[in-house]
Amino acid sequence: MGETRGFKVYRGVVLVVLGLFVLIPLYVMVTSSLKPLKDVQGAFTWWPSNLTIAPFVDMWKTVPLARYFVNSTVVSVAATVLSVALAILAAFAVSRFKFRGRTVFTTTVLSTQMFPGVLFLLPLFLIFVNINNSFGLQLVGTRLGLIITYLTFSLPFSIWMLAGYFDSIPRELDEAALVDGCGPMGALWRVVLPAARPGVIAVAIYSFMTAWGEVLFASVMTTEANRTLSVGLRQYSTQTNIYWNQIMAAALVVSVPVVIGFLLAQRHFVAGVTAGAVK
Protein backbone atom coordinates (compact mmCIF):
# COMPACT_ATOMS: atom_id res chain seq x y z
CA MET A 1 0.00 0.00 0.00
CA GLY A 2 1.53 3.26 -1.18
CA GLU A 3 1.78 6.44 0.80
CA THR A 4 -0.93 9.00 0.23
CA ARG A 5 -0.14 12.53 -0.91
CA GLY A 6 -1.50 13.97 2.33
CA PHE A 7 0.80 11.76 4.41
CA LYS A 8 3.83 12.82 2.36
CA VAL A 9 2.97 16.49 2.84
CA TYR A 10 2.41 15.98 6.56
CA ARG A 11 5.72 14.12 6.90
CA GLY A 12 7.55 16.86 5.01
CA VAL A 13 6.09 19.59 7.22
CA VAL A 14 7.00 17.71 10.40
CA LEU A 15 10.56 17.12 9.19
CA VAL A 16 10.98 20.77 8.25
CA VAL A 17 9.69 21.95 11.63
CA LEU A 18 11.95 19.53 13.50
CA GLY A 19 14.90 20.52 11.32
CA LEU A 20 14.34 24.21 12.05
CA PHE A 21 13.93 23.43 15.75
CA VAL A 22 17.42 21.89 15.74
CA LEU A 23 19.23 24.11 13.24
CA ILE A 24 18.11 27.57 14.40
CA PRO A 25 19.76 27.32 17.87
CA LEU A 26 22.87 25.90 16.24
CA TYR A 27 22.92 28.78 13.76
CA VAL A 28 22.56 31.34 16.55
CA MET A 29 25.41 29.66 18.43
CA VAL A 30 27.71 29.77 15.41
CA THR A 31 26.92 33.38 14.48
CA SER A 32 27.22 34.55 18.11
CA SER A 33 30.66 32.95 18.33
CA LEU A 34 31.74 35.05 15.35
CA LYS A 35 30.53 38.38 16.77
CA PRO A 36 32.32 40.88 19.03
CA LEU A 37 31.01 40.88 22.57
CA LYS A 38 29.28 44.25 22.22
CA ASP A 39 27.31 42.97 19.21
CA VAL A 40 26.18 39.87 21.12
CA GLN A 41 25.07 42.00 24.08
CA GLY A 42 23.27 44.45 21.78
CA ALA A 43 20.17 44.00 19.65
CA PHE A 44 19.90 40.55 18.11
CA THR A 45 20.72 40.25 14.42
CA TRP A 46 20.51 37.14 12.28
CA TRP A 47 23.75 37.94 10.47
CA PRO A 48 26.82 39.40 12.20
CA SER A 49 27.81 42.82 10.89
CA ASN A 50 31.41 42.42 12.11
CA LEU A 51 32.74 38.92 11.63
CA THR A 52 35.67 37.98 13.88
CA ILE A 53 37.41 34.84 15.08
CA ALA A 54 38.71 36.58 18.21
CA PRO A 55 36.33 34.65 20.52
CA PHE A 56 37.92 31.36 19.40
CA VAL A 57 41.33 32.76 20.35
CA ASP A 58 40.36 34.58 23.54
CA MET A 59 38.38 31.64 24.97
CA TRP A 60 41.67 29.84 25.77
CA LYS A 61 42.93 32.87 27.74
CA THR A 62 39.82 33.94 29.65
CA VAL A 63 39.65 30.59 31.46
CA PRO A 64 42.13 27.67 31.55
CA LEU A 65 40.13 25.86 28.88
CA ALA A 66 43.08 23.71 27.80
CA ARG A 67 43.42 22.30 31.33
CA TYR A 68 39.71 21.58 31.47
CA PHE A 69 39.99 19.89 28.09
CA VAL A 70 42.81 17.64 29.33
CA ASN A 71 40.87 16.77 32.49
CA SER A 72 37.76 15.86 30.52
CA THR A 73 39.78 13.79 28.05
CA VAL A 74 41.62 11.83 30.76
CA VAL A 75 38.48 11.18 32.80
CA SER A 76 36.30 10.28 29.81
CA VAL A 77 38.86 7.98 28.17
CA ALA A 78 39.70 6.21 31.45
CA ALA A 79 36.03 5.74 32.33
CA THR A 80 35.34 4.43 28.83
CA VAL A 81 38.19 1.92 28.85
CA LEU A 82 37.30 0.58 32.30
CA SER A 83 33.60 0.46 31.52
CA VAL A 84 34.08 -1.46 28.29
CA ALA A 85 36.61 -3.89 29.80
CA LEU A 86 34.43 -4.71 32.82
CA ALA A 87 31.26 -4.83 30.75
CA ILE A 88 32.79 -7.32 28.30
CA LEU A 89 33.70 -9.75 31.07
CA ALA A 90 30.40 -9.37 32.92
CA ALA A 91 28.25 -9.56 29.78
CA PHE A 92 30.11 -12.66 28.56
CA ALA A 93 29.47 -14.40 31.89
CA VAL A 94 25.78 -13.46 31.81
CA SER A 95 25.36 -14.51 28.20
CA ARG A 96 27.32 -17.76 28.16
CA PHE A 97 27.14 -19.25 31.66
CA LYS A 98 24.36 -20.37 33.96
CA PHE A 99 25.00 -19.55 37.61
CA ARG A 100 23.01 -18.97 40.77
CA GLY A 101 21.78 -15.41 41.02
CA ARG A 102 22.10 -14.73 37.30
CA THR A 103 18.54 -13.45 36.96
CA VAL A 104 18.84 -11.35 40.10
CA PHE A 105 22.10 -9.85 38.83
CA THR A 106 20.72 -8.89 35.42
CA THR A 107 17.53 -7.49 36.96
CA THR A 108 19.50 -5.45 39.47
CA VAL A 109 21.84 -4.11 36.79
CA LEU A 110 18.94 -3.03 34.61
CA SER A 111 16.89 -1.60 37.48
CA THR A 112 19.64 0.89 38.34
CA GLN A 113 18.72 2.76 35.16
CA MET A 114 15.28 3.52 36.62
CA PHE A 115 16.60 6.00 39.18
CA PRO A 116 17.79 9.55 38.45
CA GLY A 117 21.48 10.14 38.93
CA VAL A 118 20.94 12.83 41.56
CA LEU A 119 19.83 10.13 44.02
CA PHE A 120 23.36 8.72 44.01
CA LEU A 121 25.11 12.04 44.59
CA LEU A 122 25.03 12.13 48.40
CA PRO A 123 25.62 8.37 48.92
CA LEU A 124 28.65 8.40 46.62
CA PHE A 125 30.02 11.52 48.27
CA LEU A 126 29.68 9.96 51.74
CA ILE A 127 31.26 6.70 50.55
CA PHE A 128 34.25 8.60 49.14
CA VAL A 129 34.64 10.60 52.35
CA ASN A 130 34.53 7.43 54.48
CA ILE A 131 37.09 5.74 52.22
CA ASN A 132 39.38 8.71 52.69
CA ASN A 133 38.91 8.64 56.47
CA SER A 134 39.46 4.88 56.71
CA PHE A 135 42.16 4.20 54.13
CA GLY A 136 43.61 7.62 53.33
CA LEU A 137 42.59 7.37 49.66
CA GLN A 138 41.46 10.77 48.42
CA LEU A 139 38.59 10.42 45.94
CA VAL A 140 36.65 13.66 46.33
CA GLY A 141 38.29 16.35 44.24
CA THR A 142 40.37 13.90 42.16
CA ARG A 143 40.18 12.45 38.68
CA LEU A 144 40.06 8.93 40.10
CA GLY A 145 36.93 9.69 42.09
CA LEU A 146 35.24 11.14 39.01
CA ILE A 147 36.20 8.10 36.93
CA ILE A 148 34.70 5.75 39.52
CA THR A 149 31.58 7.90 39.64
CA TYR A 150 31.08 7.71 35.89
CA LEU A 151 31.52 3.94 35.99
CA THR A 152 28.40 3.74 38.17
CA PHE A 153 26.47 5.39 35.31
CA SER A 154 27.83 3.67 32.22
CA LEU A 155 28.66 0.17 33.47
CA PRO A 156 25.11 -1.14 34.12
CA PHE A 157 23.84 -0.08 30.70
CA SER A 158 27.03 -1.33 29.02
CA ILE A 159 26.63 -4.77 30.62
CA TRP A 160 23.00 -5.01 29.58
CA MET A 161 23.70 -3.85 26.04
CA LEU A 162 26.72 -6.11 25.47
CA ALA A 163 24.90 -9.12 26.93
CA GLY A 164 22.28 -8.60 24.23
CA TYR A 165 24.95 -8.49 21.54
CA PHE A 166 26.61 -11.63 22.86
CA ASP A 167 23.26 -13.44 22.95
CA SER A 168 22.83 -12.76 19.24
CA ILE A 169 26.10 -14.53 18.42
CA PRO A 170 25.58 -18.26 17.77
CA ARG A 171 26.94 -20.45 20.55
CA GLU A 172 28.19 -22.87 17.89
CA LEU A 173 31.07 -20.45 17.32
CA ASP A 174 32.12 -20.82 20.95
CA GLU A 175 31.85 -24.59 20.73
CA ALA A 176 33.99 -24.65 17.59
CA ALA A 177 36.64 -22.55 19.36
CA LEU A 178 36.59 -24.94 22.35
CA VAL A 179 37.06 -27.92 20.02
CA ASP A 180 40.08 -26.16 18.49
CA GLY A 181 41.67 -25.93 21.93
CA CYS A 182 40.59 -22.52 23.14
CA GLY A 183 39.37 -21.98 26.68
CA PRO A 184 36.40 -19.75 27.53
CA MET A 185 38.59 -16.63 27.53
CA GLY A 186 40.19 -17.67 24.27
CA ALA A 187 36.75 -18.09 22.72
CA LEU A 188 35.80 -14.64 24.01
CA TRP A 189 38.82 -12.84 22.58
CA ARG A 190 39.13 -14.77 19.31
CA VAL A 191 35.52 -15.45 18.35
CA VAL A 192 32.91 -13.51 20.33
CA LEU A 193 34.55 -10.08 20.46
CA PRO A 194 35.32 -9.87 16.71
CA ALA A 195 31.69 -10.72 15.98
CA ALA A 196 30.44 -8.22 18.56
CA ARG A 197 32.82 -5.41 17.59
CA PRO A 198 30.02 -3.01 16.51
CA GLY A 199 28.37 -3.46 19.88
CA VAL A 200 31.63 -2.89 21.75
CA ILE A 201 32.28 0.29 19.79
CA ALA A 202 28.74 1.53 20.41
CA VAL A 203 29.10 0.91 24.15
CA ALA A 204 32.46 2.70 24.18
CA ILE A 205 30.98 5.74 22.47
CA TYR A 206 28.02 5.77 24.86
CA SER A 207 30.36 5.62 27.87
CA PHE A 208 32.52 8.41 26.48
CA MET A 209 29.57 10.69 25.74
CA THR A 210 28.11 10.08 29.20
CA ALA A 211 31.35 11.09 30.92
CA TRP A 212 32.12 13.98 28.55
CA GLY A 213 28.92 15.95 29.10
CA GLU A 214 28.09 15.20 32.74
CA VAL A 215 27.68 18.31 34.92
CA LEU A 216 26.11 17.54 38.31
CA PHE A 217 28.71 15.14 39.74
CA ALA A 218 31.59 17.02 38.10
CA SER A 219 30.53 20.22 39.89
CA VAL A 220 30.62 18.45 43.29
CA MET A 221 33.47 15.96 42.89
CA THR A 222 36.09 18.27 41.33
CA THR A 223 38.23 21.24 42.33
CA GLU A 224 39.82 24.00 40.27
CA ALA A 225 42.79 21.77 39.46
CA ASN A 226 40.77 18.89 37.98
CA ARG A 227 37.64 20.67 36.78
CA THR A 228 36.14 19.33 33.54
CA LEU A 229 34.83 21.17 30.52
CA SER A 230 31.15 20.87 31.36
CA VAL A 231 31.76 22.72 34.64
CA GLY A 232 34.55 24.96 33.40
CA LEU A 233 32.29 26.70 30.88
CA ARG A 234 30.62 28.47 33.78
CA GLN A 235 33.84 30.40 34.39
CA TYR A 236 33.06 32.62 31.39
CA SER A 237 30.39 34.21 33.57
CA THR A 238 31.98 36.57 36.09
CA GLN A 239 30.62 39.10 38.55
CA THR A 240 31.22 41.94 36.11
CA ASN A 241 30.59 40.42 32.70
CA ILE A 242 29.39 37.41 30.75
CA TYR A 243 31.46 36.55 27.69
CA TRP A 244 28.64 35.19 25.57
CA ASN A 245 30.63 35.00 22.34
CA GLN A 246 33.41 33.02 24.02
CA ILE A 247 30.87 30.72 25.67
CA MET A 248 29.39 29.95 22.26
CA ALA A 249 32.82 29.41 20.74
CA ALA A 250 33.90 27.13 23.56
CA ALA A 251 30.61 25.22 23.38
CA LEU A 252 31.20 24.55 19.69
CA VAL A 253 34.73 23.30 20.34
CA VAL A 254 33.58 21.14 23.25
CA SER A 255 30.76 19.65 21.16
CA VAL A 256 33.05 18.38 18.41
CA PRO A 257 34.02 15.07 20.14
CA VAL A 258 30.39 14.47 21.11
CA VAL A 259 29.10 15.07 17.59
CA ILE A 260 31.73 12.79 16.10
CA GLY A 261 30.91 10.14 18.69
CA PHE A 262 27.21 10.34 17.94
CA LEU A 263 27.76 9.99 14.19
CA LEU A 264 29.96 6.96 14.76
CA ALA A 265 27.48 5.48 17.23
CA GLN A 266 24.63 5.84 14.78
CA ARG A 267 26.39 3.70 12.20
CA HIS A 268 27.59 1.08 14.67
CA PHE A 269 24.22 0.73 16.39
CA VAL A 270 22.69 -0.25 13.06
CA ALA A 271 25.56 -2.62 12.30
CA GLY A 272 25.38 -4.14 15.77
CA VAL A 273 21.71 -5.07 15.40
CA THR A 274 22.48 -7.30 12.41
CA ALA A 275 25.95 -8.48 13.50
CA GLY A 276 24.69 -11.64 15.20
CA ALA A 277 22.36 -12.62 12.36
CA VAL A 278 25.12 -13.49 9.93
CA LYS A 279 27.18 -16.62 10.47
C-alpha positions as CSV (number, residue, x, y, z in Angstrom):
1,M,0.0,0.0,0.0
2,G,1.5,3.3,-1.2
3,E,1.8,6.4,0.8
4,T,-0.9,9.0,0.2
5,R,-0.1,12.5,-0.9
6,G,-1.5,14.0,2.3
7,F,0.8,11.8,4.4
8,K,3.8,12.8,2.4
9,V,3.0,16.5,2.8
10,Y,2.4,16.0,6.6
11,R,5.7,14.1,6.9
12,G,7.6,16.9,5.0
13,V,6.1,19.6,7.2
14,V,7.0,17.7,10.4
15,L,10.6,17.1,9.2
16,V,11.0,20.8,8.2
17,V,9.7,21.9,11.6
18,L,12.0,19.5,13.5
19,G,14.9,20.5,11.3
20,L,14.3,24.2,12.1
21,F,13.9,23.4,15.8
22,V,17.4,21.9,15.7
23,L,19.2,24.1,13.2
24,I,18.1,27.6,14.4
25,P,19.8,27.3,17.9
26,L,22.9,25.9,16.2
27,Y,22.9,28.8,13.8
28,V,22.6,31.3,16.6
29,M,25.4,29.7,18.4
30,V,27.7,29.8,15.4
31,T,26.9,33.4,14.5
32,S,27.2,34.5,18.1
33,S,30.7,32.9,18.3
34,L,31.7,35.1,15.3
35,K,30.5,38.4,16.8
36,P,32.3,40.9,19.0
37,L,31.0,40.9,22.6
38,K,29.3,44.3,22.2
39,D,27.3,43.0,19.2
40,V,26.2,39.9,21.1
41,Q,25.1,42.0,24.1
42,G,23.3,44.5,21.8
43,A,20.2,44.0,19.7
44,F,19.9,40.6,18.1
45,T,20.7,40.3,14.4
46,W,20.5,37.1,12.3
47,W,23.7,37.9,10.5
48,P,26.8,39.4,12.2
49,S,27.8,42.8,10.9
50,N,31.4,42.4,12.1
51,L,32.7,38.9,11.6
52,T,35.7,38.0,13.9
53,I,37.4,34.8,15.1
54,A,38.7,36.6,18.2
55,P,36.3,34.6,20.5
56,F,37.9,31.4,19.4
57,V,41.3,32.8,20.3
58,D,40.4,34.6,23.5
59,M,38.4,31.6,25.0
60,W,41.7,29.8,25.8
61,K,42.9,32.9,27.7
62,T,39.8,33.9,29.6
63,V,39.6,30.6,31.5
64,P,42.1,27.7,31.6
65,L,40.1,25.9,28.9
66,A,43.1,23.7,27.8
67,R,43.4,22.3,31.3
68,Y,39.7,21.6,31.5
69,F,40.0,19.9,28.1
70,V,42.8,17.6,29.3
71,N,40.9,16.8,32.5
72,S,37.8,15.9,30.5
73,T,39.8,13.8,28.1
74,V,41.6,11.8,30.8
75,V,38.5,11.2,32.8
76,S,36.3,10.3,29.8
77,V,38.9,8.0,28.2
78,A,39.7,6.2,31.4
79,A,36.0,5.7,32.3
80,T,35.3,4.4,28.8
81,V,38.2,1.9,28.9
82,L,37.3,0.6,32.3
83,S,33.6,0.5,31.5
84,V,34.1,-1.5,28.3
85,A,36.6,-3.9,29.8
86,L,34.4,-4.7,32.8
87,A,31.3,-4.8,30.7
88,I,32.8,-7.3,28.3
89,L,33.7,-9.8,31.1
90,A,30.4,-9.4,32.9
91,A,28.3,-9.6,29.8
92,F,30.1,-12.7,28.6
93,A,29.5,-14.4,31.9
94,V,25.8,-13.5,31.8
95,S,25.4,-14.5,28.2
96,R,27.3,-17.8,28.2
97,F,27.1,-19.2,31.7
98,K,24.4,-20.4,34.0
99,F,25.0,-19.6,37.6
100,R,23.0,-19.0,40.8
101,G,21.8,-15.4,41.0
102,R,22.1,-14.7,37.3
103,T,18.5,-13.4,37.0
104,V,18.8,-11.4,40.1
105,F,22.1,-9.8,38.8
106,T,20.7,-8.9,35.4
107,T,17.5,-7.5,37.0
108,T,19.5,-5.4,39.5
109,V,21.8,-4.1,36.8
110,L,18.9,-3.0,34.6
111,S,16.9,-1.6,37.5
112,T,19.6,0.9,38.3
113,Q,18.7,2.8,35.2
114,M,15.3,3.5,36.6
115,F,16.6,6.0,39.2
116,P,17.8,9.6,38.4
117,G,21.5,10.1,38.9
118,V,20.9,12.8,41.6
119,L,19.8,10.1,44.0
120,F,23.4,8.7,44.0
121,L,25.1,12.0,44.6
122,L,25.0,12.1,48.4
123,P,25.6,8.4,48.9
124,L,28.7,8.4,46.6
125,F,30.0,11.5,48.3
126,L,29.7,10.0,51.7
127,I,31.3,6.7,50.5
128,F,34.2,8.6,49.1
129,V,34.6,10.6,52.3
130,N,34.5,7.4,54.5
131,I,37.1,5.7,52.2
132,N,39.4,8.7,52.7
133,N,38.9,8.6,56.5
134,S,39.5,4.9,56.7
135,F,42.2,4.2,54.1
136,G,43.6,7.6,53.3
137,L,42.6,7.4,49.7
138,Q,41.5,10.8,48.4
139,L,38.6,10.4,45.9
140,V,36.6,13.7,46.3
141,G,38.3,16.3,44.2
142,T,40.4,13.9,42.2
143,R,40.2,12.5,38.7
144,L,40.1,8.9,40.1
145,G,36.9,9.7,42.1
146,L,35.2,11.1,39.0
147,I,36.2,8.1,36.9
148,I,34.7,5.7,39.5
149,T,31.6,7.9,39.6
150,Y,31.1,7.7,35.9
151,L,31.5,3.9,36.0
152,T,28.4,3.7,38.2
153,F,26.5,5.4,35.3
154,S,27.8,3.7,32.2
155,L,28.7,0.2,33.5
156,P,25.1,-1.1,34.1
157,F,23.8,-0.1,30.7
158,S,27.0,-1.3,29.0
159,I,26.6,-4.8,30.6
160,W,23.0,-5.0,29.6
161,M,23.7,-3.9,26.0
162,L,26.7,-6.1,25.5
163,A,24.9,-9.1,26.9
164,G,22.3,-8.6,24.2
165,Y,25.0,-8.5,21.5
166,F,26.6,-11.6,22.9
167,D,23.3,-13.4,23.0
168,S,22.8,-12.8,19.2
169,I,26.1,-14.5,18.4
170,P,25.6,-18.3,17.8
171,R,26.9,-20.5,20.5
172,E,28.2,-22.9,17.9
173,L,31.1,-20.5,17.3
174,D,32.1,-20.8,20.9
175,E,31.9,-24.6,20.7
176,A,34.0,-24.7,17.6
177,A,36.6,-22.6,19.4
178,L,36.6,-24.9,22.4
179,V,37.1,-27.9,20.0
180,D,40.1,-26.2,18.5
181,G,41.7,-25.9,21.9
182,C,40.6,-22.5,23.1
183,G,39.4,-22.0,26.7
184,P,36.4,-19.8,27.5
185,M,38.6,-16.6,27.5
186,G,40.2,-17.7,24.3
187,A,36.7,-18.1,22.7
188,L,35.8,-14.6,24.0
189,W,38.8,-12.8,22.6
190,R,39.1,-14.8,19.3
191,V,35.5,-15.4,18.4
192,V,32.9,-13.5,20.3
193,L,34.6,-10.1,20.5
194,P,35.3,-9.9,16.7
195,A,31.7,-10.7,16.0
196,A,30.4,-8.2,18.6
197,R,32.8,-5.4,17.6
198,P,30.0,-3.0,16.5
199,G,28.4,-3.5,19.9
200,V,31.6,-2.9,21.7
201,I,32.3,0.3,19.8
202,A,28.7,1.5,20.4
203,V,29.1,0.9,24.1
204,A,32.5,2.7,24.2
205,I,31.0,5.7,22.5
206,Y,28.0,5.8,24.9
207,S,30.4,5.6,27.9
208,F,32.5,8.4,26.5
209,M,29.6,10.7,25.7
210,T,28.1,10.1,29.2
211,A,31.4,11.1,30.9
212,W,32.1,14.0,28.6
213,G,28.9,15.9,29.1
214,E,28.1,15.2,32.7
215,V,27.7,18.3,34.9
216,L,26.1,17.5,38.3
217,F,28.7,15.1,39.7
218,A,31.6,17.0,38.1
219,S,30.5,20.2,39.9
220,V,30.6,18.5,43.3
221,M,33.5,16.0,42.9
222,T,36.1,18.3,41.3
223,T,38.2,21.2,42.3
224,E,39.8,24.0,40.3
225,A,42.8,21.8,39.5
226,N,40.8,18.9,38.0
227,R,37.6,20.7,36.8
228,T,36.1,19.3,33.5
229,L,34.8,21.2,30.5
230,S,31.1,20.9,31.4
231,V,31.8,22.7,34.6
232,G,34.6,25.0,33.4
233,L,32.3,26.7,30.9
234,R,30.6,28.5,33.8
235,Q,33.8,30.4,34.4
236,Y,33.1,32.6,31.4
237,S,30.4,34.2,33.6
238,T,32.0,36.6,36.1
239,Q,30.6,39.1,38.6
240,T,31.2,41.9,36.1
241,N,30.6,40.4,32.7
242,I,29.4,37.4,30.7
243,Y,31.5,36.6,27.7
244,W,28.6,35.2,25.6
245,N,30.6,35.0,22.3
246,Q,33.4,33.0,24.0
247,I,30.9,30.7,25.7
248,M,29.4,30.0,22.3
249,A,32.8,29.4,20.7
250,A,33.9,27.1,23.6
251,A,30.6,25.2,23.4
252,L,31.2,24.5,19.7
253,V,34.7,23.3,20.3
254,V,33.6,21.1,23.2
255,S,30.8,19.6,21.2
256,V,33.0,18.4,18.4
257,P,34.0,15.1,20.1
258,V,30.4,14.5,21.1
259,V,29.1,15.1,17.6
260,I,31.7,12.8,16.1
261,G,30.9,10.1,18.7
262,F,27.2,10.3,17.9
263,L,27.8,10.0,14.2
264,L,30.0,7.0,14.8
265,A,27.5,5.5,17.2
266,Q,24.6,5.8,14.8
267,R,26.4,3.7,12.2
268,H,27.6,1.1,14.7
269,F,24.2,0.7,16.4
270,V,22.7,-0.3,13.1
271,A,25.6,-2.6,12.3
272,G,25.4,-4.1,15.8
273,V,21.7,-5.1,15.4
274,T,22.5,-7.3,12.4
275,A,26.0,-8.5,13.5
276,G,24.7,-11.6,15.2
277,A,22.4,-12.6,12.4
278,V,25.1,-13.5,9.9
279,K,27.2,-16.6,10.5
